[in-house]
Amino acid sequence: MHNGTTITQFIIEEQRHIDNATGDFTSLLNDVVTACKVISNAVNHGALIDVLGSAESENIQGETQKKLDIISNDIFLKSNEWSGHVAAMASEEMEDVYQIPSQYPRGKYLLVFDPLDGSSNIDVNVSVGTIFSILRCPEGIENPTAEDFLQPGSKQVCAGYALYGPSSMMVLTTGNGVNGFTLDQNIGEFILTHGAMSIPEDTQEFAVNASNMRFWEAPLKRYIEECLAGSEGPRGRDFNMRWIASMVAEVHRILTRGGVFMYPVDSKMKAKGLEGKLRLLYEANPMSMIIEQAGGMSSTGRERIMDIEPSDLHQRVPVILGSRNEVQRAIDYHLRDDAESAA
Ligand code: P6P
C-alpha cells in the first residue's frame, strides 16, 4: 500500500474548500487524469507499438501531425465526451469545436487542450507533454461554438499539464497554488510529490530558440545579448541556456528551479500575419495560470497574457514567462523600446 496522497484524493480534498461544489469538476478532472495515464502508456511504449512517425496529415496550424498527436487527441475525446461534465472540447489538432455526441449529456465546462505538445521530439525520445485548460461554459449555451471558448486566461477554473519524461508527472492548479504528482507505474496512480511549487524570483537560466535571433524585435535581442555577455556585460553575471523544444518540459524546469522561457514574435511570423508561434488558448493561457500561481509572471512583453481577450480559437501570441524579476526586465525593455519608437 502506498502512503502518499493520490491525485484523486487531493482533488476531492480541494473540492471540500469550494462552496456548493457538486463534484462535477472533480469528476471531470479525474477523467482528464485518466486520459493522461493512457497517453503516458502509449508514449512510453513508443516504437514497440508502432505509434511513432508521421501520420502523413497536417493540422489546422499547417504542421505535420505525428501518429501520437492524433492518438492522444482521440484519447482525450473518448475519456471526456461521455461523462456529462463537458459541454464541448477544442484542441490544437482539431480545426473546429468538438461537439459532444448526442447520446451523451452535456455538462457545464469547456475543455481545451494540446494533446501532445512537443511531438516533434517523440521520434528522438525526448520529453513531451499534454497541456489542458478548463473553462466554464457560458450559462444557457447548449451547443457551444468557438466564440464560447474565447475567454481570457483569467477565466480559467483549472490549468495543468502532464509531462511524459523520465517519470510521468502531472502538475495542476485550480487557483489555489500549484501541485505536482508523479505516476507510480506499479499502482497506476499519480502521487503527490511536489506540493506548493514556487518559482524563485531571480534566475541565471534562459530558454529560447536562439536560431531565430536575427528575426527578433530589438528589446528581445537586447535581453538575450545581455545574458550572453554574462559577467563581462551589463548583467555582471553569467547565464546558462536551455532549449528542449517542448514547452511542457521547459515550464516544468522553471517551476522546479526557476528560469525564463521565451518564444517571441519575429519578422518571419509577422510576414505571415502571425503574432507568435505558441497558441493562446491551449498553450500560453494554461501555462500562464500555472506560472502565476507559482509566483512567476507571464507576458507577451507588452501585456499580461491572461488579460488578452481572444479573437480566434487558434490565436498565437508571443510568450515570455518564468522568474518574476527576469520577465519584468524583458517587459521593461519592450515598453522602453515602444516609448522611444513613439517619441
Ligand atoms: P521550435 C512544440 O512544437 C512547441 O509548440 C513548444 O512546445 C516548444 O516550446 C516550441 O513549439 C518549439 O519550437 O521552433 O524550437 O521547434
Boltz pocket constraint, residues with backbone or C-beta under 6 A from the ligand:
constraints:
  - pocket:
      binder: B
      contacts: [[A, 117], [A, 118], [A, 119], [A, 120], [A, 209], [A, 245], [A, 246], [A, 247], [A, 248], [A, 263], [A, 277], [A, 278]]
      max_distance: 6.0
